[in-house]
């Protein structure tokens, strides 16, 4: 089976979550009276020791420059200690009720390892590594944060278990990743699509080579990332822009790093998706090297390099949508009913080679205890080369435009072939059509995209103040070219059936017919995105009172997104295509006619007298969107007690001012004229146009964390949030008619942001070092969102009806619940085995403006179920991810929405530490060979695409010292 039963998966997942009741029985804690003011840690820790009677171990170096919080009231020792160090940069590494160890949060695991090595042997104290350590580190990050946060953590270079950060993000609760070319790519959070996720690197917004704002997370290899935080609740100090959440990738700070100095990893990668293609080569490789060195106590550097060649191929069958308008017609003799008919379909074999090179650099300089300067850089260069063998079916004979193809449909009685099969929606889902074209397209696609992200940060601290200044710059570029050789023939009968796995047959095979050269095509595309920003942040530490610190700051950013495209055609110079230029092969997963292929360059030369050797960097830029954002915030962090329960959190407000402008062209269709005998051309009058919008938003927020002791917390959050509109939706370029009725299509530079008010409640029980049981409930009241519809605009005195992105004046709700359970199986004597699981449910009354589709990105049910083993140098994980049907945008046109069918994917990884230096790792992905299946118009029988990516296998070796 290609995927598991939906109900069975959810039942298994809920069963694993319910298991927590058998292991989470915290004992009551004895309370004591505390009265400790906020002060330097060097005096605050001894004051706590005196009042608690608990022995506390900490180094002077770890306590230097740290201020502990005020603690007062009747509390348990655990609760008082947690309140004392909450959000200070210190962490309680161990606490057995009689003694505790406190270390710097960033060095917690390294210090624990050293302490374990020096302490007497204790069979219950184990230094964990690998997948278990990554899970434990992530729990520490989640626990310390007062808001609702999911974390990915690995303090060792290259220790994250996945190939890209996108695969790791996909396993977190409430997150769904879309697949592209067989790899996890963009992420949706809590039922909202990728365009409402803000992506940052080290807290800085970054440019993107996508036309909108979306971040393709597979661009970031796991080797250059030390961790990630997904902020589902908001705070005033966070950059605005993510209604669904903010994903922040973090890189290594070399002075804080404790681990191997040099890591080298390399090995082959094999994709089997195109194994049926002629001369298929699916063998590539991944390699990376990282080096960290402390040149002195005040200066350190980290350098990372990655290289990858992915060779993949896969089969795909795609539908072109349905003619469901008033201009369709009957298809069966004697039946005057008008039925919806497909415009056509295509089969596609992709053979791709994707080459990636990445580099990362981090420099950290700390000349004094009060000042440090850090610089970090990420660089990525990705080149894609695809050979595409396509077959286009229909050639206008399926769509029954105005009933014009009535005679082409056979009734199965008076003529041979499949009688039309019509479903309850009035769609023709299977039929035979006479003389429909079978066009073979031998195409080539190339894409070259680069990304550079860099930032400089200075931080100064004193007894009462912390001041940070930050400057960042990022630039993304993408250039692409698609070129196609086209040839066709017309079989006497073609039959299609879209009811399950698509089937297409013809009366005579392509290789048995003379192929006639058709008009060729080229399509150029270009995107550049530049983003510069500066931050200035202040924090005033307070010695007493309700607030423990006041944070305030300003941020300014300047962003320019430029887009361009150019489509052209070329006429053939021959008629019949010589047979020696072509060969054929069959798909192994679909029943379709033979696919024709040939040497791309030789075909181009023979058919058109050209090599299609065009430089995509010559693509003319037609649209520019400039966005200037100014922000200021004020936030107070507090710590108090309510009824003896420690409570901490923050209250703040962020003010955002946006000024956006767009420059493009307005094209008016004019009169037709005869350029050459029999060749009529329509005039197009193009003029430059500009437009834009300005707005200001006030975004209050508040969080509270109640510490019930023994690892139990209740977190509350409320905030007003926004996501700025997709940049490609804000272009002004338009195409309009020259006479009544005045119609056209365009972008919309006057768009306002998505807006929502959100409430979050989360109960988290950390009942063991490896364990968490959490329940999160949230509500989002969306006040404004962007979709595609018709709007009115006056142009040159005429009122035009334009199809474009618009702001909706209708609000709606998004409600959801997320369950997380992770633990070792120590409670049944299997301490080295464990589980990580989550389940998320989301519901909304919001719909897209296009055809009433459910909201983009909203999958009602998602879940992850991972089983792991970690012992004797072996780390193993078997992971499963499920998602329900959801709406998505595939491609670069936000108006083209499709529905993605449910998917269950399964991955397996295992590694073995041969000795302290050498490790070997094996991974197998998409073990169930789960297809990507989509459909159009929210009608399941209307085929969108059916892709079979196959499995991926990785074997690599790692050297660390």
C-alpha positions in Angstrom: 0.0 0.0 0.0 1.2 3.5 -0.7 0.0 4.9 2.5 -1.4 3.8 5.9 -5.0 3.8 6.9 -5.9 7.3 8.2 -7.9 6.2 11.2 -5.4 3.5 12.1 -2.5 5.9 12.1 -4.4 8.4 14.3 -5.4 5.7 16.7 -1.8 4.5 17.1 -0.7 8.1 17.6 -3.3 8.8 20.2 -2.4 5.6 22.0 1.2 6.6 22.3 0.1 10.0 23.7 -2.2 8.4 26.2 0.6 6.3 27.5 1.9 9.3 29.4 -0.7 8.7 32.2 1.2 5.5 33.1 4.5 7.3 33.7 3.8 10.9 34.7 3.0 10.8 38.4 5.0 13.7 40.0 5.3 13.7 43.7 4.3 16.6 45.9 7.2 19.0 46.7 7.8 20.5 50.1 7.6 24.3 50.1 9.9 26.9 51.8 9.6 30.7 52.2 12.0 32.7 50.0 12.9 36.3 49.9 15.7 36.8 47.4 16.0 40.1 45.5 17.3 40.4 41.9 21.0 40.7 41.9 24.3 39.5 40.4 24.4 35.7 40.1 27.6 35.6 42.2 25.6 36.7 45.2 22.1 35.5 44.2 23.1 31.8 44.0 24.6 31.8 47.6 21.5 33.5 48.9 19.4 30.8 47.4 21.7 28.1 48.9 21.2 29.7 52.3 17.4 29.8 52.1 16.8 26.5 50.4 19.4 24.2 52.1 20.1 22.8 48.6 23.8 22.4 47.6 24.5 24.2 44.3 27.6 23.8 42.2 28.5 26.5 39.6 31.7 28.0 38.3 32.6 31.7 38.7 33.1 32.0 35.0 29.6 30.8 34.3 28.1 33.2 36.8 30.1 36.2 35.6 28.0 39.0 34.0 24.7 37.2 34.8 21.9 38.6 37.0 19.5 36.2 38.7 15.8 37.0 39.2 13.9 37.9 42.4 12.3 35.0 44.2 9.7 35.5 46.9 6.9 33.6 48.5 6.2 30.0 49.6 7.8 27.7 46.9 9.3 24.3 46.4 13.1 24.3 45.9 12.6 23.2 42.3 10.1 26.0 41.6 12.3 28.6 43.3 15.5 27.5 41.5 13.6 27.6 38.2 12.3 31.1 38.9 15.8 32.3 40.0 17.5 31.4 36.7 14.6 31.7 34.2 15.7 33.6 31.0 19.0 34.6 32.6 21.3 32.6 30.4 21.8 30.0 33.1 20.4 26.5 33.1 19.8 23.9 35.8 21.7 20.9 34.4 21.0 18.4 37.2 18.9 18.5 40.4 18.5 15.4 42.5 16.7 17.1 45.4 19.9 17.4 47.5 22.3 19.1 45.1 22.1 20.9 41.8 24.5 21.9 39.0 24.0 25.3 37.3 25.8 26.1 34.0 25.6 28.6 31.2 22.7 27.5 29.0 24.8 27.4 25.8 27.4 25.1 27.5 25.0 22.9 29.5 25.7 19.7 27.8 29.4 20.1 27.5 29.7 20.9 31.2 27.6 18.0 32.1 29.9 15.7 30.1 33.0 17.0 31.8 31.3 16.6 35.2 30.3 13.1 34.4 33.8 12.2 33.4 35.2 13.6 36.7 32.5 12.2 39.1 32.4 8.7 40.5 30.7 6.2 38.2 26.9 6.1 38.5 25.0 3.7 36.4 22.0 6.0 36.3 23.9 9.0 34.9 24.6 8.6 31.2 26.1 11.1 28.8 23.7 11.0 25.9 24.7 11.6 22.3 23.1 11.4 18.8 19.3 11.5 18.3 18.6 11.2 22.0 20.8 14.2 22.8 19.2 16.3 20.0 15.7 15.6 21.4 16.9 16.4 24.9 18.5 19.7 23.8 15.3 20.6 22.0 13.3 20.0 25.2 15.6 22.3 27.1 15.0 25.1 24.6 11.2 24.6 24.7 11.1 24.5 28.5 13.1 27.7 29.0 10.9 29.7 26.7 7.9 31.5 28.2 6.0 31.3 24.9 4.8 28.5 22.7 7.9 27.3 20.9 9.0 24.1 19.1 12.7 23.6 18.9 15.3 21.6 16.9 18.7 21.5 18.6 22.1 20.0 18.1 25.2 21.5 19.7 27.6 19.4 17.7 28.5 20.3 14.1 26.6 18.2 11.6 24.7 16.2 14.2 21.2 16.9 13.0 19.8 13.6 11.7 18.3 14.9 8.4 19.8 15.9 5.1 18.1 19.3 5.1 16.4 21.4 7.8 13.1 21.1 5.8 12.8 17.4 6.7 13.3 18.1 10.4 10.8 20.9 10.4 8.2 18.6 8.8 8.2 16.3 11.9 7.3 19.1 14.4 3.7 19.3 15.6 1.3 21.3 13.3 3.8 21.7 10.5 3.3 20.3 7.0 5.9 20.5 4.3 5.2 20.4 0.6 7.3 18.1 -1.6 9.1 19.4 -4.7 11.2 17.1 -6.9 10.9 14.5 -4.1 12.3 16.7 -1.4 10.6 18.5 1.5 10.5 22.2 0.7 8.2 24.9 2.0 6.4 24.6 5.3 2.9 25.5 6.5 2.2 26.1 10.2 -1.1 25.6 12.0 -3.2 25.5 8.9 -1.8 28.5 7.3 0.2 28.3 4.0 3.9 29.0 3.5 3.2 32.6 2.5 2.2 33.4 6.1 5.4 31.9 7.7 8.2 34.3 8.4 11.7 32.8 7.9 14.7 34.2 9.7 18.4 33.3 10.1 19.8 34.2 13.5 16.8 36.4 14.1 17.2 38.3 10.8 14.7 38.4 7.9 16.2 37.0 4.8 15.8 37.4 1.0 14.2 34.6 -1.1 14.6 33.4 -4.7 10.9 32.7 -4.8 8.7 35.3 -6.4 6.9 35.9 -3.1 8.4 35.9 0.4 8.5 32.1 0.9 11.6 30.5 2.2 12.6 27.1 0.6 14.0 25.4 3.6 15.8 22.7 1.6 18.2 25.5 0.6 19.8 25.2 4.0 21.7 22.0 4.5 21.6 20.6 8.0 25.4 20.7 8.2 25.4 24.5 8.5 22.6 24.7 11.0 23.0 24.1 14.8 19.3 24.5 15.6 16.0 26.1 14.8 13.1 27.6 16.8 9.5 27.7 15.6 7.7 30.5 17.4 4.0 29.8 17.4 3.2 32.6 19.8 4.4 36.1 19.4 6.4 38.6 21.4 7.0 42.3 20.9 10.8 41.7 20.5 10.3 39.4 17.5 10.2 40.7 13.9 6.6 41.1 12.7 5.5 39.1 9.7 4.4 35.6 10.6 0.7 35.0 11.3 1.2 31.3 11.4 4.6 31.4 13.0 8.3 32.4 12.7 11.0 29.9 11.8 14.4 31.0 13.0 17.5 29.0 11.9 20.5 29.3 14.2 24.2 28.9 13.3 27.0 28.1 15.7 28.6 30.7 17.9 32.3 29.5 17.9 33.3 31.0 21.3 30.4 29.2 22.9 31.0 25.9 21.1 32.1 22.8 23.0 32.6 19.8 20.6 34.8 18.3 17.9 37.0 20.9 16.1 36.8 19.2 12.7 34.0 17.3 11.1 34.2 15.7 7.6 31.2 13.8 6.1 30.8 12.3 2.7 29.0 9.5 0.9 26.8 8.5 -2.0 23.1 9.2 -2.5 20.9 7.2 -4.8 17.3 8.0 -6.1 15.4 5.1 -7.7 12.5 7.1 -9.1 13.6 7.1 -12.7 15.0 3.5 -12.9 12.8 2.7 -15.9 14.2 5.6 -18.0 16.9 4.8 -20.6 20.5 5.5 -19.5 19.2 6.6 -16.1 21.8 7.4 -13.5 20.5 8.1 -10.0 23.8 8.1 -8.2 24.9 11.3 -6.6 26.8 12.3 -3.5 26.8 14.6 -0.4 29.9 15.9 1.2 30.6 18.5 3.9 33.4 19.8 6.1 33.3 22.0 9.2 36.1 23.4 11.2 35.9 25.3 14.5 38.9 26.9 16.2 39.5 29.1 19.2 42.5 31.2 18.3 42.5 32.8 21.8 40.2 33.2 24.7 38.7 36.2 22.9 38.5 35.1 19.3 37.1 32.0 17.5 35.9 31.1 14.0 33.8 28.4 12.4 33.9 27.5 8.7 31.6 25.1 6.9 31.5 23.8 3.3 28.9 21.6 1.7 28.7 20.0 -1.7 25.9 17.9 -3.2 25.0 16.4 -6.5 21.4 15.0 -6.6 20.5 12.9 -9.7 16.9 11.9 -9.8 14.1 11.0 -12.1 10.4 10.5 -11.7 7.2 9.8 -13.6 4.3 12.2 -13.5 0.8 12.5 -15.2 -1.0 15.8 -14.9 -4.4 17.2 -15.8 -5.0 20.6 -17.4 -8.3 21.4 -15.6 -11.9 21.1 -16.8 -14.1 23.2 -19.2 -16.9 23.7 -16.7 -18.2 27.0 -18.1 -21.3 27.8 -20.2 -19.4 27.2 -23.4 -19.1 23.4 -23.0 -21.6 21.1 -24.6 -23.1 17.6 -24.8 -20.9 14.6 -25.5 -23.3 11.8 -26.1 -25.7 11.4 -29.0 -29.3 11.9 -28.0 -28.3 13.6 -24.7 -28.5 17.3 -24.8 -27.0 17.8 -21.3 -23.9 19.8 -21.2 -21.1 18.0 -19.4 -17.7 19.2 -18.0 -14.8 17.9 -20.1 -11.1 18.0 -19.4 -9.0 20.4 -21.5 -6.3 17.8 -21.8 -3.5 16.1 -19.9 0.2 15.4 -20.1 2.7 12.7 -19.1 6.2 13.8 -18.0 9.5 12.0 -17.3 11.9 14.3 -15.5 15.6 13.4 -15.3 17.4 16.0 -13.2 20.8 16.8 -11.9 20.9 19.3 -9.1 24.2 20.6 -7.9 24.5 22.4 -4.6 27.4 24.3 -3.0 27.1 25.9 0.3 29.5 27.8 2.7 29.1 29.2 6.1 31.4 31.4 8.2 31.1 32.5 11.8 33.5 34.9 13.6 33.2 35.8 17.2 35.4 38.3 19.1 35.1 39.0 22.8 37.9 41.3 23.9 36.4 42.0 27.3 33.7 40.4 29.5 31.4 43.3 28.6 31.7 43.4 24.8 31.5 41.0 22.0 31.3 41.3 18.2 30.1 38.5 15.9 29.8 38.1 12.1 28.1 35.3 10.3 27.6 34.4 6.6 25.7 31.8 4.7 26.2 31.3 1.0 24.3 28.9 -1.3 24.5 28.2 -5.0 22.1 25.7 -6.6 22.1 24.7 -10.2 19.3 22.5 -11.7 19.5 20.9 -15.1 16.4 18.9 -16.1 15.7 16.9 -19.2 11.9 16.6 -19.7 10.2 14.1 -22.0 6.6 15.1 -22.1 3.5 14.0 -24.0 0.6 16.5 -24.3 -2.7 14.8 -24.9 -5.8 16.4 -26.4 -4.7 19.3 -28.6 -8.0 21.0 -28.1 -10.1 18.0 -28.9 -11.0 17.1 -25.3 -12.3 20.4 -24.0 -15.5 20.5 -26.1 -15.3 24.3 -26.5 -18.8 25.5 -27.2 -19.7 21.9 -28.0 -17.3 22.0 -30.9 -15.8 18.6 -30.1 -19.1 16.8 -29.9 -18.3 14.7 -32.9 -14.9 13.6 -31.5 -16.4 11.8 -28.5 -17.4 8.2 -29.3 -20.5 6.7 -27.6 -19.0 3.2 -27.4 -22.0 1.7 -29.2 -22.0 3.1 -32.8 -18.2 3.4 -32.7 -15.4 1.6 -31.0 -13.9 3.0 -27.8 -14.9 3.9 -24.3 -18.4 5.3 -23.8 -18.2 8.6 -21.7 -18.3 7.9 -18.0 -19.8 10.9 -16.1 -19.6 11.3 -12.4 -22.1 12.8 -10.0 -20.6 16.3 -10.6 -21.3 16.1 -14.3 -17.6 15.6 -15.2 -16.5 13.3 -18.0 -13.9 11.2 -16.2 -13.4 8.6 -18.8 -14.0 8.6 -22.6 -12.7 8.0 -26.1 -12.0 10.9 -28.4 -11.3 10.6 -32.2 -8.3 12.4 -33.8 -7.0 14.1 -30.6 -3.4 15.1 -30.8 -0.5 13.4 -29.1 2.2 16.0 -29.0 5.7 14.9 -27.9 7.7 17.6 -26.2 11.5 17.1 -25.6 12.4 20.0 -23.3 15.2 21.2 -21.2 14.9 23.3 -18.0 17.8 25.0 -16.3 17.8 27.0 -13.1 20.6 28.9 -11.3 19.9 30.4 -8.0 22.2 31.9 -5.4 21.7 33.2 -1.8 23.9 35.1 0.5 22.9 36.0 4.0 25.3 37.9 6.3 25.1 39.8 9.5 27.2 41.8 12.0 26.3 42.1 15.6 27.8 44.0 18.5 26.7 43.5 22.1 27.7 45.4 25.2 26.7 44.6 28.7 27.0 46.3 32.1 25.6 45.8 35.5 22.2 47.1 34.5 22.2 47.4 30.7 22.6 45.2 27.6 22.8 47.0 24.3 22.9 45.3 20.9 23.4 46.7 17.4 22.8 44.5 14.4 23.2 45.0 10.6 22.3 42.4 8.0 22.2 42.1 4.3 20.9 39.2 2.2 20.5 38.8 -1.6 18.8 36.0 -3.6 18.9 35.6 -7.3 17.3 33.1 -9.6 17.5 32.7 -13.4 15.7 30.0 -15.3 15.2 28.9 -18.9 12.7 26.4 -20.3 13.0 25.4 -24.0 11.0 22.9 -25.9 11.2 20.9 -29.1 7.6 19.9 -30.1 6.3 17.3 -32.6 2.9 15.7 -33.0 0.7 13.1 -34.6 -3.1 12.5 -34.5 -4.2 8.9 -33.7 -7.6 7.9 -34.8 -8.7 7.2 -31.3 -7.5 8.2 -27.8 -9.0 7.0 -24.5 -8.5 8.5 -21.1 -9.6 7.4 -17.6 -9.0 9.6 -14.5 -11.0 7.6 -12.0 -8.0 6.2 -10.1 -4.5 6.1 -11.3 -4.7 7.9 -14.7 -4.7 5.8 -17.8 -4.3 7.0 -21.4 -4.2 4.8 -24.5 -4.1 5.4 -28.2 -5.1 3.4 -31.3 -1.6 3.6 -32.8 1.6 4.1 -30.9 3.7 7.3 -31.3 6.8 5.3 -32.6 4.7 3.8 -35.4 3.6 7.1 -36.8 5.3 10.0 -38.7 5.9 12.9 -36.3 5.4 16.4 -37.6 7.5 19.3 -36.3 5.5 21.9 -34.4 6.2 25.4 -33.1 8.9 25.4 -30.4 8.9 27.5 -27.3 11.2 29.2 -24.9 10.4 30.8 -21.5 12.8 32.9 -19.5 12.4 33.9 -15.9 14.4 36.0 -13.4 14.0 37.0 -9.7 16.3 39.2 -7.6 15.6 40.0 -4.0 17.8 42.3 -1.8 17.1 43.0 1.8 19.1 45.2 4.2 18.2 45.8 7.8 19.5 47.4 11.0 18.4 46.7 14.6 19.2 48.6 17.8 18.0 46.9 21.0 18.3 47.9 24.6 17.6 45.9 27.8 17.5 47.5 31.3 17.8 45.0 34.1 15.8 45.9 37.2 16.8 45.0 40.8 13.3 44.7 42.3 9.6 45.0 41.6 7.2 43.3 39.3 9.3 43.7 36.1 12.8 42.1 36.0 13.8 43.9 32.8 12.6 46.4 30.2 13.4 45.8 26.5 13.0 48.4 23.8 14.4 48.9 20.3 14.0 49.9 16.7 14.4 48.2 13.4 14.5 49.5 9.8 14.6 47.4 6.7 14.7 48.1 2.9 13.7 45.4 0.5 13.5 45.3 -3.3 12.1 42.4 -5.3 12.5 42.5 -9.1 10.8 40.0 -11.4 11.0 39.4 -15.1 9.9 36.9 -17.7 10.0 36.6 -21.5 8.1 33.9 -23.6 8.7 33.4 -27.3 8.1 30.9 -30.0 10.1 29.6 -33.0 8.7 28.1 -36.2 9.9 24.8 -37.5 12.1 24.6 -40.7 11.1 21.0 -41.5 7.9 19.0 -41.7 8.4 15.3 -41.0 10.8 14.5 -38.2 13.4 11.9 -39.2 13.0 8.6 -37.2 16.7 8.4 -36.3 16.4 11.5 -34.1 13.9 9.8 -31.8 13.6 6.7 -29.6 10.8 5.5 -27.2 10.4 4.0 -23.8 7.6 3.1 -21.4 6.7 4.2 -17.9 6.8 1.5 -15.2 4.0 3.0 -13.0 1.4 4.3 -15.5 -0.4 2.8 -18.5 0.2 5.5 -21.1 1.5 5.6 -24.7 5.2 5.3 -25.4 7.2 8.4 -24.4 9.4 9.7 -27.2 12.8 11.2 -26.5 15.9 12.3 -28.3 19.0 14.4 -28.0 17.8 17.9 -27.2 20.4 19.8 -29.1 20.2 17.7 -32.2 16.4 18.0 -32.3 16.6 21.8 -31.9 19.1 22.1 -34.7 17.1 19.9 -37.1 13.6 21.3 -36.2 14.4 25.0 -35.8 17.9 25.7 -36.9 18.8 26.9 -33.4 20.5 25.5 -30.2 18.2 27.4 -27.8 21.4 28.6 -26.2 20.0 31.7 -24.4 21.5 33.3 -21.4 18.6 33.6 -18.8 20.4 36.6 -17.2 19.3 38.6 -20.3 15.7 38.3 -19.1 14.2 41.8 -19.0 13.0 43.0 -15.6 9.4 44.1 -15.8 8.4 44.6 -12.2 9.9 46.0 -9.1 8.4 46.1 -5.6 10.1 48.2 -3.0 9.2 47.8 0.7 10.5 49.9 3.5 9.6 48.8 7.1 10.2 50.8 10.3 9.5 49.1 13.6 9.7 50.0 17.3 8.9 47.9 20.3 8.7 48.0 24.1 8.6 44.9 26.2 8.7 44.2 29.9 9.7 40.8 31.3 8.3 40.0 34.7 8.5 37.4 37.4 6.1 37.1 40.4 4.1 34.6 42.3 0.3 34.0 42.3 -1.0 31.9 45.1 2.5 30.5 45.7 2.9 29.6 42.0 5.8 31.2 40.2 4.7 33.2 37.1 7.0 34.8 34.6 6.5 36.1 31.1 6.4 39.3 29.1 4.1 42.2 28.1 4.8 44.4 25.2 3.8 46.2 22.0 5.3 46.5 18.6 4.5 49.3 16.2 5.1 48.6 12.5 5.1 51.2 9.7 5.2 50.0 6.1 5.7 51.9 2.8 5.5 49.8 -0.3 5.7 50.9 -3.9 5.5 49.0 -7.2 6.7 49.9 -10.7 5.7 48.0 -13.8 3.9 48.4 -17.1 0.3 48.6 -18.4 -0.3 46.8 -21.6 -3.4 47.7 -23.7 -4.5 45.4 -26.5 -5.0 47.4 -29.7 -6.1 46.8 -33.3 -5.1 43.8 -35.4 -3.0 44.3 -38.6 -1.6 42.0 -41.3 2.1 42.1 -40.8 2.8 39.7 -43.7 0.3 38.1 -46.0 -1.9 35.9 -43.9 -0.1 36.7 -40.7 -2.3 38.9 -38.5 -0.7 40.6 -35.4 -2.4 42.5 -32.6 -0.8 45.8 -31.5 0.1 46.1 -27.9 0.6 49.6 -26.3 2.8 49.5 -23.2 3.3 52.4 -20.8 5.1 52.6 -17.4 2.9 52.7 -14.3 3.5 53.0 -10.5 1.4 52.6 -7.4 1.7 51.6 -3.8 0.3 51.5 -0.2 1.4 52.7 3.2 0.0 51.5 6.5 0.8 51.4 10.2 -0.1 48.7 12.7 0.0 48.4 16.5 0.7 44.9 17.7 0.3 44.2 21.4 1.4 40.9 22.9 1.6 39.2 26.3 2.8 35.8 27.6 2.6 34.1 31.0 4.3 30.9 32.2 3.0 29.3 35.4 5.5 26.9 37.1 3.8 24.2 39.1 7.1 22.5 39.9 8.3 19.1 39.0 8.6 20.1 35.4 5.0 21.2 34.9 4.2 24.5 33.2 1.1 26.2 31.9 1.8 28.8 29.2 -0.6 31.5 28.1 -0.2 33.9 25.2 -2.2 36.6 23.4 -1.1 38.8 20.5 -2.1 40.8 17.5 -0.1 39.6 14.4 0.3 40.4 10.7 1.9 38.9 7.6 2.7 41.3 4.8 1.3 40.4 1.4 3.3 38.2 -1.0 5.6 40.5 -3.0 4.6 39.1 -6.4 1.0 39.8 -5.6 1.9 43.5 -5.1 3.2 44.1 -8.7 1.3 46.7 -10.7 1.9 45.3 -14.1 -1.5 44.8 -15.9 -3.0 43.7 -19.2 -6.2 45.5 -20.1 -8.6 45.8 -23.0 -8.7 49.0 -25.1 -12.5 49.1 -25.4 -15.7 48.2 -23.6 -16.2 45.9 -21.8 -13.2 47.2 -19.8 -11.6 44.1 -18.3 -8.1 42.9 -17.5 -5.7 41.2 -15.1 -3.1 42.6 -12.8 -1.3 42.5 -9.5 -2.4 44.8 -6.7 0.1 47.3 -5.2 -2.5 48.6 -2.8 -2.8 45.4 -0.8 -2.9 45.6 3.0 -1.5 42.8 5.3 -3.0 39.6 6.6 -4.2 40.4 10.2 -5.2 38.2 13.1 -5.6 38.1 16.8 -4.4 34.9 18.4 -4.8 33.2 21.8 -2.6 30.2 22.9 -2.8 27.9 25.9 -0.2 25.2 26.4 0.3 22.6 29.2 3.8 21.1 29.3 4.9 18.3 31.6 8.6 17.5 31.5 8.4 14.4 33.6 11.8 13.1 32.7 15.0 14.3 31.1 13.9 12.8 27.8 10.2 13.2 28.3 7.5 15.6 27.5 3.7 15.5 27.4 2.2 18.7 26.0 -1.3 19.9 25.0 -1.6 23.2 23.1 -4.9 24.8 22.2 -5.1 27.9 20.0 -7.5 30.3 18.4 -6.8 32.8 15.6 -9.4 35.4 14.6 -8.4 36.4 11.1 -9.5 39.9 10.3 -8.1 40.4 6.8 -6.5 38.1 4.3 -5.5 38.1 0.6 -7.0 36.1 -2.2 -7.8 36.3 -5.9 -11.1 37.9 -7.1 -12.4 40.8 -9.2 -12.0 44.4 -8.2 -12.8 47.8 -9.7 -10.1 50.3 -10.7 -10.4 53.5 -12.7 -7.8 53.7 -15.5 -7.7 56.7 -17.9 -11.2 57.6 -16.8 -12.7 54.1 -17.5 -13.8 51.7 -14.8 -12.1 48.4 -15.3 -13.0 45.0 -13.8 -9.6 43.5 -13.0 -8.9 39.9 -11.9 -6.2 40.3 -9.2 -5.2 39.7 -5.6 -7.6 41.6 -3.2 -8.1 42.0 0.5 -11.0 40.2 1.9 -13.3 42.2 4.2 -14.6 38.9 5.7 -13.0 37.6 8.8 -13.0 34.1 10.1 -11.6 31.8 12.7 -8.8 29.1 12.9 -9.0 26.8 15.9 -6.7 23.9 16.7 -5.2 21.5 19.2 -1.7 19.9 19.3 -0.6 16.9 21.3 3.0 16.0 21.9 4.4 13.0 23.7 8.0 11.9 23.7 9.9 9.7 26.1 12.3 6.8 26.5 10.8 3.5 27.4 12.7 3.4 30.7 9.4 2.9 32.6 9.2 -0.6 31.0 12.9 -1.3 31.4 13.8 -0.2 27.8 15.7 3.0 28.6 17.6 3.0 25.3 14.4 2.9 23.2 12.0 5.8 22.9 9.2 7.5 21.0 8.6 10.9 19.6 5.0 11.6 18.5 2.6 14.4 17.9 -0.8 14.9 16.5 -2.5 18.2 15.4 -6.0 19.0 14.5 -7.1 22.3 13.0 -10.4 23.7 11.8 -11.5 26.9 10.1 -14.5 28.6 8.6 -12.2 30.6 6.2 -12.2 29.7 2.5 -10.1 30.9 -0.4 -11.9 33.4 -2.7 -11.1 31.1 -5.6 -13.9 28.4 -6.0 -14.5 28.3 -2.2 -11.5 26.1 -1.6 -10.4 25.5 2.0 -7.7 27.9 3.3 -4.3 27.4 1.7 -2.1 25.1 3.9 -4.9 23.9 6.1 -4.6 20.1 6.7 -7.2 19.1 9.4 -5.2 16.2 10.7 -1.4 15.8 10.8 0.8 13.5 12.9 4.3 12.2 13.4 5.2 8.9 15.0 9.0 8.2 15.4 10.6 5.3 17.3 14.2 5.6 18.2 17.1 3.6 19.7 20.3 5.0 21.1 23.0 2.9 22.8 26.3 1.2 22.2 27.2 3.7 19.5 24.0 3.0 17.5 21.4 5.6 16.7 18.4 4.5 14.8 15.1 6.1 14.0 12.0 4.9 12.1 9.7 7.9 11.4 6.3 8.3 9.9 4.5 11.5 8.9 0.8 11.8 8.0 -1.2 14.7 6.7 -4.8 15.1 5.6 -6.0 16.7 2.3 -5.0 20.4 2.1 -4.9 23.3 -0.3 -1.6 24.3 -1.8 0.0 26.6 -4.4 2.2 24.5 -6.7 4.3 26.8 -8.9 4.8 30.5 -9.0 1.2 31.7 -9.6 -0.7 32.3 -6.3 -4.0 32.1 -8.2 -3.4 28.5 -9.1 -4.7 26.6 -6.1 -4.8 22.8 -6.0 -5.8 20.2 -3.4 -3.1 17.7 -2.1 -4.5 14.3 -1.2 -3.6 12.6 2.1 -0.1 11.3 2.4 1.8 9.0 4.8 5.6 8.9 4.4 8.1 6.7 6.2 11.8 7.2 6.7 14.5 5.2 8.3 18.0 6.1 9.5 20.7 4.3 11.5 24.2 5.3 12.4 27.0 3.5 14.2 29.9 5.1 16.0 32.7 2.8 15.0 35.2 4.6 17.3 35.4 8.1 18.8 36.4 9.5 15.5 34.5 7.5 12.8 30.8 7.1 12.3 28.8 5.4 9.5 25.2 6.4 8.7 22.5 4.9 6.4 19.2 6.5 5.5 16.3 5.4 3.4 13.5 7.9 2.7 10.0 7.5 1.3 10.0 3.8 2.1 6.3 3.5 1.2 7.0 5.1 -2.2 4.2 7.5 -1.4 3.0 9.4 -4.5 2.2 13.1 -4.6 -1.4 13.3 -5.8 -3.4 16.5 -6.3 -6.7 17.4 -7.8 -8.3 20.6 -9.2 -11.4 22.7 -8.3 -11.9 20.8 -5.1 -13.3 17.8 -7.1 -11.4 14.6 -6.5 -11.9 13.2 -10.0 -10.4 16.3 -11.6 -6.8 15.2 -11.9 -4.1 17.7 -10.9 -0.9 15.7 -10.8 0.2 12.2 -9.9 3.9 12.1 -9.2 6.0 9.1 -8.2 9.3 10.2 -6.8 10.6 6.8 -5.6 12.9 6.2 -2.7 16.1 7.9 -1.6 19.1 6.0 -0.1 22.1 7.6 1.6 25.3 6.1 3.0 27.9 8.3 4.4 30.9 8.3 6.8 31.7 11.0 9.3 35.1 11.8 10.9 35.2 14.0 14.0 38.1 15.1 16.0 
